[in-house]
């Protein structure tokens, strides 16, 4: 039996449920992450998350994750570098892909 897709307005609720206990969305400094730039101190990457949580969310929409090795070029990426790619129903990413 298929999963019912989450309404887009529930995305924030789903993401909040995946944060460490006691962390609210206004306290992003506690989240693991990598320096992004001088305006944003950190960015959450795929390696910082539970892969099964993202896979479960994408499954609701008929999508799959394709994980590449570090340093590989990500096909289907609009921005290049470590940004995710999208080809058909596959979200293509690496451990350093920002979320």
C-alpha positions, 0 to 999 in steps of 0.5 A, spaced: 500 500 500 502 506 498 503 512 502 499 518 502 503 524 500 504 529 506 501 536 504 506 541 503 504 545 509 506 539 513 513 539 511 515 544 516 512 539 521 516 533 518 522 537 518 521 539 526 520 532 528 527 530 525 531 535 529 534 533 535 530 533 542 529 540 545 531 543 538 527 548 536 527 551 529 529 558 531 535 555 534 539 552 528 546 553 531 545 547 535 544 543 528 550 539 525 553 543 519 558 545 515 560 553 514 556 556 508 558 563 507 559 569 511 552 570 512 550 563 514 554 560 519 552 553 517 548 548 513 545 541 514 548 536 509 545 529 507 551 526 512 548 530 518 541 526 517 538 520 518 538 517 511 532 513 512 528 519 514 529 522 507 528 516 503 521 515 507 519 522 505 521 521 498 518 515 498 511 518 499 512 522 492 514 516 488 521 518 489 528 514 490 535 516 493 541 515 489 547 516 493 554 517 490 561 517 492 564 523 495 567 527 489 563 524 483 560 529 479 552 529 480 548 528 474 542 532 473 544 538 478 542 545 476 548 548 480 553 543 480 558 542 485 555 538 491 548 540 490 543 535 489 541 532 482 534 530 479 533 525 474 526 522 473 524 520 480 531 519 483 534 525 487 541 524 486 546 526 492 553 525 496 554 525 503 556 533 502 549 535 499 546 540 503 539 540 505 
